[in-house]
Amino acid sequence: MKTITKSTCCYCGVGCGVLIESENGQIIGVQGDPDHPANFGRLCTKGLTLAQTAQSQTGRALYPELRLSRDAQRQRTDWDSALDTVAARFAGIVQQHGPDAVAFYVSGQLLTEDYYVFNKLAKGLIGTNNIDTNSRLCMSSSVTAYKLALGADGPPTCYEDLELADCVLLAGSNMAYAHPVLFRRLEAAKAARGAKWIVVDPRRTDTAALADLHLQIQPGTDVALFNGMLHHLIWEGLIAADYIAAHTEGFAALKALVRDYTPRMAAEICGILEADLIQAAELFGRSPASLSLYCMGLNQSAHGTDKNLALINLHLASQQIGRPGAGPFSLTGQPNAMGGREVGGMATMLAAHRDIQNPEHRAEVARFWGVERLSDIPGTPAVALFDALKSGQIKAVFIACTNPAHSMPDLNTVREALQTAEFVVLQEAFAHTDTAAYADVLLPASSWGEKVGTVTNSERRISRVRAAVAAPGEARHDWWIATEVARRMEMLLRPGLPTLFPYADPESVFNEHRALTVGRDLDIAGLSYALLEQAGPQQWPLPQGQLHGQARRYTDGVFATASGQAKFHATPYKPLAEPTNARYPFHLLTGRLRDQWHGMSRTGRLPQLFSHTPEPSLSMHPLDAERRGFKAGDLLRVSSKRGQLVLPLQISDEVSSGSVFAAMHWNGQFLNSGGINEASIGKVDGKSFQPELKHAAVRVEPAELP
Ligand code: SF4
C-alpha cells in the first residue's frame, strides 16, 4: 500500500516541505508539499530528485566497522563493540589528558535533536566546549554580526518579505542556484510588483544576469561598497535621523568613518563606476522597503563579520528594518544550521543562545542538566580544531555527518591532522567519503527519509522531519548513536549516578531542548511535536500560551541588546587575507552549481544532475586565456601556496579578467585530488572564526599530462 509522509527537504536552508511517497519499504516518489509556507508545493531539481537519490543505496554505511591499529583495515563489528570502544577510548583520553583533549565536529545536516545530544555529551558530560560544526564554514559571520548589531542571533525578517520588498539587494549570493525555490518566489514578486534588484557579486552569475543593477566588485571589497553607499545616504539626507536617535547607538563614530568613503573613493576600491554605486544607494535608500539577501559571499571571508556589519549599518541608518519587506536577511546555507545554533552546538556558544563567557548562563545550563559546572574555557572552532588535532593538543575527534577532508580549507593540513590524531570516529550514512579513510571507527547512520526530528530554516521556521522507510542494514539514528556513546561514557566518567541521557525517542530530546529555551529570545516553550502536527511548521519565538510563531522581530524598535538599542559598528575596509601577487596573480573564486549539493554524496549519484554541468572546470575570462595561449578544454594546474589541483579550462566572461572560478563540489571520489580546497586558505575572521573559503591567490599554468 502506498503511504504519503510529510517531511522536509534535506538540502538547503530554504527548508521546503515535501511529501514522500513510499511503498513496500521503498521511497518511490517525492513532491512539494502545497501546504508548507516555505515552498507552497514548489521544489528545485535537487528536491525533485530526492526519491532517486534515496533509492540509490550504493556506498551506504551498513554496519559498524572498527580497526585495532592505524595500519590495519577496518573490519565489520557489532554495535556493542563499536560503541564500547568509542566510549572507552574517549573516556580514557579525557581521564589522562583532560576534557579538552577530545573534540566533536558535527554538521548542519544533523537534526536539532541529534545536535542537542551531541552538545550535551561534549559540554555536559565530558566538560569541554570543543564541539564545532561545518556551520562554522557557512553562517558564523552572519551570526556574529546579528549578535553584535541587533543583540541576538537570527534574522529579523521572513520569507513573506521577499514578496513585499521594493528594492532587493543580493550580496554574495547566487540565489538562483543556492536557494532556488526562494529565488522563484523573488522572481514572481519582481514580475508582480516591479521590485528593483541590485546584485553585488564579483561574478556575473545567473542571479546577477537578472539584476537591474549588477555591481561586479573586485573580490573582498564589499565593506568599501557599503560604506560608500552609506556616505551617499548620509550626505543626501536619506537617513532616518529620528529612528537613529531613538533606537540605535554608535552612529557618530560610524559617520566619522564613512566621511572618507566618498562614492568616488569607494567605487575605485571596488572597481566599479561611481554612478553605479550612487544608483545603488539611491535605490536602497529611497525605496519604501529594502531587503538585503546575503550568503557565503559575505560570510566566507576573513572579514566576514565586518561585511555583515557594514550591510546592517545601511539598514539601521535608513530604518530599512523591523517593517514588512525590509531588513537584513542572511540566507542559511545548510538545512539545519540554525537548529544547531538553537541548541548551542558550536564551540563558542551554549544552549538556547546563551554565552560561554557568561557565568549565569553557564550556571543555568549546568543546573538544568544536573551537572556540577560547565567549562568556561572557550571551545576550539573548526579550523583551529584541526590545527590542534595536527599538533597533538587535541588527541581524538568524533566527526558526525560531515566530510572535513573535502569541505575544510587547506586540505593538506586537515589530512595531516586526521592522520596524526590518536583516534578518529566517523558517524556517517556514507561509507566512502574522503574522511572515512582516516576513521578508526565507522558508525553507520540513518539518512534522509529514514530519520525523525525537526529542522529550522532560514526564516526561523521549525519543521518536522519524518521517516518514510527504515534505515538500511544496521544503520542507526544519529540521536540514538550519540545517546548510546554518552551512556557508556557516563559509566566510566560518573559511575553510579543517574543518566543525563534518559531519551526514549527524538520527541523526548525536543521536549528537553524547548524547556531550556524558556525566557530566551528564541523561547519555544509553547511548541511541541503535537502543535507542529496540528498547526504545521512554526517560526520562533513561540513562548508558552501562544499558538503561532512570530514572523518579524524588532518591529517595535526594541532590540535584543542590553540597552534595547541596535548598535552601529564602524567597519573600515580591509584588504583580502591573501592578495594576489606576481607569483600568484589570479583571484580564485569558489561557489556552487545549480544541481549539486556540498560534496555530492547524494547528488553525485544521479546522472541527470550532471546534465547542467557535466564536469568540473576552471572558468577564466577570454582575455586572460588568450594572453596565455590557453584553449577551452586545456588541462590547467591551479596552485596556491598550500596545494594544487588540475582542472579543464572553460572560457567564460562570467568572471572578470584577473579572476578564475571553480565549483566547490567535486571531491576525491570524482577528482585525483580533494577538490578546490587543496588551494583554499585557512585564514579565519577574527570575530566569527569563519574561514576565507571564497578566495585564494593562485597561479594557473598548463598541466603536464602523465
Ligand atoms: Fe530542497 Fe533547497 Fe531545493 Fe527547497 S530550494 S527543494 S530546500 S534544495
Boltz pocket constraint, residues with backbone or C-beta under 6 A from the ligand:
constraints:
  - pocket:
      binder: B
      contacts: [[A, 9], [A, 10], [A, 11], [A, 12], [A, 13], [A, 14], [A, 15], [A, 16], [A, 39], [A, 42], [A, 43], [A, 44], [A, 45], [A, 46], [A, 47], [A, 48], [A, 178], [A, 179], [A, 180], [A, 181], [A, 182]]
      max_distance: 6.0
